[in-house]
Every structure is written in C-alpha cells, then in structure tokens.
C-alpha cells in the first residue's frame, strides 16, 4: 500500500480516517480541500487544481483524501488502494453536524454553520455520485485493493487491526 485514495460523501469521515491511516503507514497525506480552497473561501482554478493533483499523483507514495468526484477516475488509475466510506445519508449529515464549530486541519477555515447548499450537495451525492463510484469500483476490481466500509464501526475496527499489525 503506497498510493491510497479515500472517497465518500461529505461528512463520512474521510479526513479522520486518512489521518489515522497516515499515522500508521507514515505515508504523506494530502487533503484535496486544502489544495482547492483558500482561507477566504475562494478557490484556485480547475486547471491549477488539476496540475497540483497530478504532481501528487506522480509521487511514489501518498494518501489523498477528498471527494472531488470528477477526479475519481484519474486518482483510481494511479492508486493501488481505494477506500470507500459508503455510510448512510443520515450518518454523513450527522458527521457534518458534529464538526460544526470545531477547528480542522483538512480545510482552511472553521465551519460555523451547516451550509444549506453543502447539505443539498451531500443529499445529491447519494443520488448522482454513489452509483458512479460503484461503476468505477467494478471497473478496477481485481487490479486495485478496494475496501468498502458501510459503518463507522467497520472503520474503527479496521484502524485497530492496522495498528495491531504494525506493532
């Protein structure tokens, strides 16, 4: 495991999982939100983002956390391991609610409210993006290590087993 992507809807816990995994594997961690967004809540251009992403993908080792579904396929091509946090909608929405007002290092600002547009984006993710993820996972089955988590408990158990294996 040298090139890892972690995907899933907003609020699923991609950043939490990626930090845990990076701590165990010592792989460099890249949060796509920190690449795309600026502190003033503006963002870099699509071309600049794609260039920065490609620079990371061409490295020998990394963990990349973030949704950015238009980049799923290129990230999957480069990755050797794909983690998909496919939790129910209610779990993802609760995940966002739980982080409101808390400082985070995976995005350059602190969320003060649950932005209604972001909430709608998460709801739409399940309708539009989740089927695309499964299409891509089917495409890469047999050529990539693919792990799909359906609950937070599965993630916690997996992290614990990774910690035990690295002792």
C-alpha positions, 0 to 999 in steps of 0.5 A: 500500500503506497498510493491510497485514495479515500472517497465518500460523501461529505461528512463520512469521515474521510479526513479522520480516517486518512489521518489515522491511516497516515499515522500508521503507514507514515505515508504523506497525506494530502487533503484535496480541500486544502489544495482547492480552497483558500482561507477566504473561501475562494478557490484556485482554478480547475486547471491549477487544481488539476496540475497540483493533483497530478504532481501528487499523483506522480509521487511514489507514495501518498494518501489523498483524501477528498471527494472531488468526484470528477477526479475519481477516475484519474486518482483510481488509475494511479492508486493501488488502494481505494477506500470507500466510506459508503455510510448512510445519508443520515450518518454523513449529515450527522458527521457534518453536524458534529464538526460544526464549530470545531477547528480542522486541519483538512480545510482552511477555515472553521465551519460555523454553520451547516451550509444549506447548499453543502447539505443539498450537495451531500443529499445529491451525492447519494443520488448522482455520485454513489452509483458512479463510484460503484461503476468505477469500483467494478471497473478496477476490481481485481487490479486495485485493493478496494475496501468498502466500509458501510459503518463507522464501526467497520472503520474503527475496527479496521484502524485497530487491526492496522495498528495491531499489525504494525506493532 
